[in-house]
Amino acid sequence: MVARRGDATAGSVLIKINRLGSGCMVLSPATNFEDGARMWLKGTGPDWVEEESADAYITRQINNDPDLWVLEIEDREGRAFLDEKIE
C-alpha cells in the first residue's frame, strides 16, 4: 500500500516490509556502480527491527527528502516481491 505520497515527478521511493508483529525492514534504492544495475539497500541494517525503528528511519529520510514516497508491504514471511538485488 502507499503509506506516504511524495512528489509525482521527483520523489524517490522507500519500501517498508512489515512482518506484522515480528519485525520490519526498510529498503532504499541504489545504483550498483560496477554495472549500473538498480538494487535495494537494507536501510535499517541487515536484521529485522521493531516497527518504531523502521518508522524513525523513514522520518529521517523524509526530513532529508520531502518528495519521498513510502510503500509498505505487509507479509508475514517478509518477502519484498522485488526482482532487483537486495543487499
N, CA, C and O atoms as a GROMACS GRO file, in nm:
protein
  348
    1MET      N    1   0.084  -0.117   0.000
    1MET     CA    2   0.000   0.000   0.000
    1MET      C    3   0.089   0.124   0.000
    1MET      O    4   0.205   0.118   0.041
    2VAL      N    5   0.036   0.232  -0.045
    2VAL     CA    6   0.107   0.360  -0.042
    2VAL      C    7   0.088   0.418   0.098
    2VAL      O    8  -0.022   0.459   0.135
    3ALA      N    9   0.196   0.422   0.174
    3ALA     CA   10   0.191   0.475   0.311
    3ALA      C   11   0.213   0.625   0.313
    3ALA      O   12   0.167   0.694   0.404
    4ARG      N   13   0.284   0.676   0.211
    4ARG     CA   14   0.307   0.821   0.201
    4ARG      C   15   0.327   0.857   0.055
    4ARG      O   16   0.406   0.795  -0.016
    5ARG      N   17   0.254   0.958   0.013
    5ARG     CA   18   0.268   1.007  -0.124
    5ARG      C   19   0.370   1.118  -0.128
    5ARG      O   20   0.366   1.213  -0.048
    6GLY      N   21   0.463   1.105  -0.221
    6GLY     CA   22   0.564   1.208  -0.242
    6GLY      C   23   0.531   1.288  -0.366
    6GLY      O   24   0.418   1.287  -0.414
    7ASP      N   25   0.630   1.354  -0.418
    7ASP     CA   26   0.614   1.433  -0.539
    7ASP      C   27   0.595   1.338  -0.658
    7ASP      O   28   0.669   1.241  -0.673
    8ALA      N   29   0.496   1.367  -0.740
    8ALA     CA   30   0.462   1.279  -0.852
    8ALA      C   31   0.570   1.271  -0.959
    8ALA      O   32   0.574   1.174  -1.034
    9THR      N   33   0.657   1.371  -0.967
    9THR     CA   34   0.758   1.371  -1.072
    9THR      C   35   0.901   1.359  -1.021
    9THR      O   36   0.991   1.328  -1.099
   10ALA      N   37   0.923   1.384  -0.893
   10ALA     CA   38   1.061   1.389  -0.845
   10ALA      C   39   1.089   1.300  -0.724
   10ALA      O   40   1.204   1.292  -0.680
   11GLY      N   41   0.990   1.236  -0.671
   11GLY     CA   42   1.008   1.162  -0.547
   11GLY      C   43   1.072   1.027  -0.563
   11GLY      O   44   1.037   0.950  -0.652
   12SER      N   45   1.167   0.997  -0.474
   12SER     CA   46   1.225   0.864  -0.466
   12SER      C   47   1.131   0.775  -0.384
   12SER      O   48   1.030   0.823  -0.334
   13VAL      N   49   1.165   0.646  -0.371
   13VAL     CA   50   1.075   0.551  -0.305
   13VAL      C   51   1.150   0.472  -0.199
   13VAL      O   52   1.261   0.424  -0.223
   14LEU      N   53   1.090   0.458  -0.082
   14LEU     CA   54   1.136   0.364   0.019
   14LEU      C   55   1.031   0.253   0.027
   14LEU      O   56   0.912   0.278   0.008
   15ILE      N   57   1.077   0.132   0.055
   15ILE     CA   58   0.984   0.021   0.073
   15ILE      C   59   0.999  -0.032   0.214
   15ILE      O   60   1.107  -0.075   0.255
   16LYS      N   61   0.889  -0.029   0.288
   16LYS     CA   62   0.887  -0.082   0.424
   16LYS      C   63   0.822  -0.220   0.417
   16LYS      O   64   0.707  -0.234   0.375
   17ILE      N   65   0.898  -0.322   0.460
   17ILE     CA   66   0.843  -0.457   0.467
   17ILE      C   67   0.805  -0.482   0.611
   17ILE      O   68   0.889  -0.474   0.701
   18ASN      N   69   0.679  -0.511   0.634
   18ASN     CA   70   0.626  -0.528   0.768
   18ASN      C   71   0.582  -0.674   0.785
   18ASN      O   72   0.491  -0.719   0.717
   19ARG      N   73   0.648  -0.746   0.876
   19ARG     CA   74   0.611  -0.885   0.902
   19ARG      C   75   0.499  -0.897   1.004
   19ARG      O   76   0.476  -1.005   1.059
   20LEU      N   77   0.431  -0.788   1.030
   20LEU     CA   78   0.311  -0.786   1.115
   20LEU      C   79   0.336  -0.843   1.254
   20LEU      O   80   0.278  -0.944   1.294
   21GLY      N   81   0.423  -0.774   1.327
   21GLY     CA   82   0.449  -0.810   1.466
   21GLY      C   83   0.582  -0.877   1.489
   21GLY      O   84   0.627  -0.885   1.603
   22SER      N   85   0.648  -0.924   1.385
   22SER     CA   86   0.777  -0.990   1.406
   22SER      C   87   0.890  -0.919   1.333
   22SER      O   88   0.986  -0.981   1.289
   23GLY      N   89   0.878  -0.787   1.321
   23GLY     CA   90   0.986  -0.706   1.267
   23GLY      C   91   0.956  -0.641   1.133
   23GLY      O   92   0.867  -0.682   1.059
   24CYS      N   93   1.034  -0.538   1.106
   24CYS     CA   94   1.022  -0.461   0.982
   24CYS      C   95   1.161  -0.439   0.924
   24CYS      O   96   1.263  -0.454   0.992
   25MET      N   97   1.163  -0.402   0.797
   25MET     CA   98   1.287  -0.366   0.728
   25MET      C   99   1.250  -0.258   0.627
   25MET      O  100   1.144  -0.264   0.566
   26VAL      N  101   1.338  -0.160   0.609
   26VAL     CA  102   1.314  -0.056   0.509
   26VAL      C  103   1.422  -0.068   0.402
   26VAL      O  104   1.542  -0.073   0.432
   27LEU      N  105   1.378  -0.074   0.277
   27LEU     CA  106   1.469  -0.083   0.164
   27LEU      C  107   1.476   0.051   0.094
   27LEU      O  108   1.376   0.120   0.076
   28SER      N  109   1.598   0.087   0.056
   28SER     CA  110   1.623   0.214  -0.011
   28SER      C  111   1.687   0.187  -0.147
   28SER      O  112   1.776   0.103  -0.157
   29PRO      N  113   1.644   0.258  -0.253
   29PRO     CA  114   1.700   0.230  -0.386
   29PRO      C  115   1.844   0.280  -0.398
   29PRO      O  116   1.883   0.380  -0.336
   30ALA      N  117   1.920   0.209  -0.478
   30ALA     CA  118   2.060   0.246  -0.502
   30ALA      C  119   2.099   0.198  -0.641
   30ALA      O  120   2.028   0.120  -0.704
   31THR      N  121   2.212   0.246  -0.686
   31THR     CA  122   2.269   0.202  -0.813
   31THR      C  123   2.400   0.131  -0.785
   31THR      O  124   2.484   0.182  -0.711
   32ASN      N  125   2.418   0.015  -0.844
   32ASN     CA  126   2.543  -0.058  -0.834
   32ASN      C  127   2.641   0.010  -0.928
   32ASN      O  128   2.621   0.008  -1.050
   33PHE      N  129   2.746   0.068  -0.875
   33PHE     CA  130   2.839   0.145  -0.957
   33PHE      C  131   2.928   0.057  -1.045
   33PHE      O  132   2.992   0.107  -1.137
   34GLU      N  133   2.932  -0.072  -1.017
   34GLU     CA  134   3.011  -0.162  -1.101
   34GLU      C  135   2.947  -0.183  -1.238
   34GLU      O  136   3.016  -0.181  -1.341
   35ASP      N  137   2.815  -0.202  -1.239
   35ASP     CA  138   2.748  -0.230  -1.366
   35ASP      C  139   2.627  -0.140  -1.394
   35ASP      O  140   2.560  -0.156  -1.495
   36GLY      N  141   2.600  -0.047  -1.303
   36GLY     CA  142   2.489   0.045  -1.324
   36GLY      C  143   2.352  -0.012  -1.296
   36GLY      O  144   2.251   0.053  -1.321
   37ALA      N  145   2.347  -0.135  -1.244
   37ALA     CA  146   2.219  -0.202  -1.218
   37ALA      C  147   2.149  -0.140  -1.097
   37ALA      O  148   2.213  -0.092  -1.004
   38ARG      N  149   2.018  -0.144  -1.100
   38ARG     CA  150   1.937  -0.098  -0.988
   38ARG      C  151   1.940  -0.204  -0.879
   38ARG      O  152   1.935  -0.324  -0.909
   39MET      N  153   1.948  -0.162  -0.754
   39MET     CA  154   1.947  -0.254  -0.642
   39MET      C  155   1.881  -0.187  -0.523
   39MET      O  156   1.853  -0.067  -0.526
   40TRP      N  157   1.856  -0.262  -0.419
   40TRP     CA  158   1.795  -0.210  -0.298
   40TRP      C  159   1.888  -0.236  -0.181
   40TRP      O  160   1.941  -0.346  -0.166
   41LEU      N  161   1.907  -0.135  -0.097
   41LEU     CA  162   1.988  -0.148   0.024
   41LEU      C  163   1.898  -0.160   0.145
   41LEU      O  164   1.791  -0.100   0.150
   42LYS      N  165   1.941  -0.239   0.242
   42LYS     CA  166   1.867  -0.253   0.367
   42LYS      C  167   1.899  -0.131   0.454
   42LYS      O  168   1.997  -0.130   0.528
   43GLY      N  169   1.815  -0.030   0.443
   43GLY     CA  170   1.840   0.097   0.511
   43GLY      C  171   1.841   0.087   0.661
   43GLY      O  172   1.909   0.165   0.728
   44THR      N  173   1.767  -0.008   0.715
   44THR     CA  174   1.760  -0.024   0.860
   44THR      C  175   1.858  -0.130   0.910
   44THR      O  176   1.850  -0.171   1.026
   45GLY      N  177   1.949  -0.174   0.824
   45GLY     CA  178   2.050  -0.271   0.864
   45GLY      C  179   2.015  -0.412   0.820
   45GLY      O  180   1.908  -0.435   0.763
   46PRO      N  181   2.104  -0.507   0.848
   46PRO     CA  182   2.087  -0.643   0.798
   46PRO      C  183   1.978  -0.724   0.868
   46PRO      O  184   1.930  -0.823   0.814
   47ASP      N  185   1.939  -0.681   0.988
   47ASP     CA  186   1.841  -0.757   1.067
   47ASP      C  187   1.706  -0.686   1.069
   47ASP      O  188   1.695  -0.567   1.041
   48TRP      N  189   1.605  -0.763   1.103
   48TRP     CA  190   1.471  -0.705   1.119
   48TRP      C  191   1.471  -0.618   1.244
   48TRP      O  192   1.536  -0.651   1.343
   49VAL      N  193   1.398  -0.507   1.239
   49VAL     CA  194   1.392  -0.412   1.352
   49VAL      C  195   1.247  -0.394   1.394
   49VAL      O  196   1.154  -0.431   1.323
   50GLU      N  197   1.230  -0.336   1.512
   50GLU     CA  198   1.096  -0.302   1.558
   50GLU      C  199   1.035  -0.198   1.464
   50GLU      O  200   1.107  -0.120   1.402
   51GLU      N  201   0.903  -0.197   1.455
   51GLU     CA  202   0.836  -0.103   1.365
   51GLU      C  203   0.870   0.042   1.398
   51GLU      O  204   0.881   0.125   1.308
   52GLU      N  205   0.885   0.073   1.526
   52GLU     CA  206   0.918   0.210   1.566
   52GLU      C  207   1.054   0.253   1.508
   52GLU      O  208   1.069   0.368   1.466
   53SER      N  209   1.150   0.162   1.506
   53SER     CA  210   1.281   0.192   1.448
   53SER      C  211   1.272   0.213   1.298
   53SER      O  212   1.336   0.303   1.243
   54ALA      N  213   1.192   0.131   1.232
   54ALA     CA  214   1.172   0.146   1.087
   54ALA      C  215   1.106   0.281   1.057
   54ALA      O  216   1.147   0.351   0.965
   55ASP      N  217   1.004   0.315   1.136
   55ASP     CA  218   0.935   0.443   1.114
   55ASP      C  219   1.027   0.562   1.143
   55ASP      O  220   1.018   0.664   1.075
   56ALA      N  221   1.114   0.549   1.243
   56ALA     CA  222   1.209   0.657   1.273
   56ALA      C  223   1.307   0.675   1.156
   56ALA      O  224   1.340   0.788   1.121
   57TYR      N  225   1.352   0.566   1.097
   57TYR     CA  226   1.439   0.574   0.980
   57TYR      C  227   1.368   0.647   0.866
   57TYR      O  228   1.425   0.735   0.802
   58ILE      N  229   1.242   0.610   0.842
   58ILE     CA  230   1.164   0.674   0.736
   58ILE      C  231   1.148   0.823   0.762
   58ILE      O  232   1.163   0.904   0.670
   59THR      N  233   1.119   0.859   0.885
   59THR     CA  234   1.104   1.001   0.921
   59THR      C  235   1.232   1.078   0.893
   59THR      O  236   1.227   1.190   0.840
   60ARG      N  237   1.348   1.021   0.928
   60ARG     CA  238   1.475   1.089   0.900
   60ARG      C  239   1.495   1.108   0.750
   60ARG      O  240   1.543   1.212   0.706
   61GLN      N  241   1.458   1.009   0.672
   61GLN     CA  242   1.474   1.019   0.527
   61GLN      C  243   1.379   1.125   0.469
   61GLN      O  244   1.416   1.197   0.377
   62ILE      N  245   1.258   1.133   0.522
   62ILE     CA  246   1.162   1.234   0.476
   62ILE      C  247   1.214   1.374   0.509
   62ILE      O  248   1.196   1.467   0.431
   63ASN      N  249   1.278   1.389   0.626
   63ASN     CA  250   1.335   1.519   0.662
   63ASN      C  251   1.442   1.562   0.563
   63ASN      O  252   1.460   1.682   0.539
   64ASN      N  253   1.514   1.466   0.504
   64ASN     CA  254   1.616   1.495   0.403
   64ASN      C  255   1.557   1.510   0.263
   64ASN      O  256   1.613   1.582   0.180
   65ASP      N  257   1.445   1.445   0.237
   65ASP     CA  258   1.383   1.445   0.104
   65ASP      C  259   1.230   1.448   0.119
   65ASP      O  260   1.168   1.342   0.123
   66PRO      N  261   1.170   1.566   0.127
   66PRO     CA  262   1.025   1.575   0.146
   66PRO      C  263   0.943   1.523   0.028
   66PRO      O  264   0.821   1.509   0.038
   67ASP      N  265   1.009   1.495  -0.085
   67ASP     CA  266   0.938   1.441  -0.202
   67ASP      C  267   0.924   1.289  -0.197
   67ASP      O  268   0.866   1.230  -0.288
   68LEU      N  269   0.974   1.227  -0.093
   68LEU     CA  270   0.984   1.083  -0.080
   68LEU      C  271   0.848   1.012  -0.075
   68LEU      O  272   0.755   1.058  -0.008
   69TRP      N  273   0.839   0.900  -0.147
   69TRP     CA  274   0.725   0.810  -0.140
   69TRP      C  275   0.761   0.694  -0.047
   69TRP      O  276   0.878   0.655  -0.039
   70VAL      N  277   0.662   0.640   0.025
   70VAL     CA  278   0.684   0.522   0.108
   70VAL      C  279   0.577   0.419   0.072
   70VAL      O  280   0.457   0.445   0.082
   71LEU      N  281   0.624   0.302   0.031
   71LEU     CA  282   0.534   0.189   0.004
   71LEU      C  283   0.553   0.088   0.116
   71LEU      O  284   0.666   0.061   0.157
   72GLU      N  285   0.444   0.032   0.165
   72GLU     CA  286   0.453  -0.068   0.271
   72GLU      C  287   0.397  -0.200   0.221
   72GLU      O  288   0.286  -0.207   0.168
   73ILE      N  289   0.477  -0.305   0.241
   73ILE     CA  290   0.435  -0.440   0.207
   73ILE      C  291   0.414  -0.513   0.338
   73ILE      O  292   0.506  -0.524   0.419
   74GLU      N  293   0.293  -0.564   0.360
   74GLU     CA  294   0.265  -0.643   0.480
   74GLU      C  295   0.268  -0.790   0.439
   74GLU      O  296   0.182  -0.836   0.363
   75ASP      N  297   0.366  -0.862   0.490
   75ASP     CA  298   0.382  -1.002   0.454
   75ASP      C  299   0.450  -1.073   0.571
   75ASP      O  300   0.564  -1.042   0.604
   76ARG      N  301   0.382  -1.167   0.632
   76ARG     CA  302   0.435  -1.236   0.750
   76ARG      C  303   0.567  -1.308   0.722
   76ARG      O  304   0.646  -1.331   0.815
   77GLU      N  305   0.593  -1.344   0.597
   77GLU     CA  306   0.717  -1.410   0.561
   77GLU      C  307   0.829  -1.311   0.527
   77GLU      O  308   0.944  -1.352   0.507
   78GLY      N  309   0.797  -1.182   0.520
   78GLY     CA  310   0.898  -1.080   0.496
   78GLY      C  311   0.945  -1.071   0.352
   78GLY      O  312   1.056  -1.026   0.326
   79ARG      N  313   0.861  -1.114   0.260
   79ARG     CA  314   0.900  -1.108   0.119
   79ARG      C  315   0.887  -0.966   0.066
   79ARG      O  316   0.793  -0.894   0.102
   80ALA      N  317   0.980  -0.927  -0.019
   80ALA     CA  318   0.980  -0.792  -0.075
   80ALA      C  319   0.912  -0.785  -0.212
   80ALA      O  320   0.869  -0.678  -0.254
   81PHE      N  321   0.903  -0.898  -0.280
   81PHE     CA  322   0.841  -0.904  -0.413
   81PHE      C  323   0.911  -0.813  -0.514
   81PHE      O  324   0.846  -0.750  -0.598
   82LEU      N  325   1.045  -0.805  -0.504
   82LEU     CA  326   1.127  -0.724  -0.595
   82LEU      C  327   1.213  -0.816  -0.679
   82LEU      O  328   1.258  -0.920  -0.632
   83ASP      N  329   1.235  -0.778  -0.803
   83ASP     CA  330   1.324  -0.856  -0.890
   83ASP      C  331   1.469  -0.812  -0.876
   83ASP      O  332   1.560  -0.889  -0.904
   84GLU      N  333   1.490  -0.688  -0.834
   84GLU     CA  334   1.625  -0.635  -0.824
   84GLU      C  335   1.698  -0.694  -0.703
   84GLU      O  336   1.636  -0.744  -0.609
   85LYS      N  337   1.829  -0.686  -0.708
   85LYS     CA  338   1.914  -0.736  -0.599
   85LYS      C  339   1.890  -0.656  -0.471
   85LYS      O  340   1.874  -0.534  -0.475
   86ILE      N  341   1.889  -0.726  -0.358
   86ILE     CA  342   1.875  -0.662  -0.227
   86ILE      C  343   2.001  -0.691  -0.148
   86ILE      O  344   2.037  -0.807  -0.129
   87GLU      N  345   2.068  -0.586  -0.100
   87GLU     CA  346   2.189  -0.603  -0.018
   87GLU      C  347   2.172  -0.535   0.114
   87GLU      O  348   2.263  -0.538   0.197
   0.00000   0.00000   0.00000
